[in-house]
């Protein structure tokens, strides 16, 4: 099997989904971490609670990240795991291509910016945890291959 074929193997998604039913059930509410309301809440908290300039910068950063993500998805046009195998359970359906992961890109931009602006160890740790959780939820939920979120 070639390198691209092994990277697009949904066996990892299937194996992760079969580890624990509880873990799989946590993927459903975990999808909230990659939702527009969640991102708007974070932008509003940064805008109102920290400094308006940082909130506006984060909003612009999210917009640029979204445009870049869509352009890269169209350039690569790689499938999602549930398009490749019927064994992968899905919790939400997405009509766009899978690579690169928008959740990983948005999360890296949002949480990275927040961690850089606030510069508190506990904030950096929370941002890192949220980013890892967001990416893990996408793999467990069958929405992305491992390579998509890396």
Secondary structure as UniProt FT lines:
FT   HELIX           3..7
FT   HELIX           11..17
FT   TURN            18..19
FT   HELIX           21..30
FT   HELIX           31..34
FT   HELIX           36..45
FT   HELIX           46..50
FT   HELIX           52..76
FT   HELIX           81..84
FT   TURN            86..87
FT   HELIX           102..118
FT   HELIX           121..140
FT   TURN            141..142
FT   HELIX           146..149
//
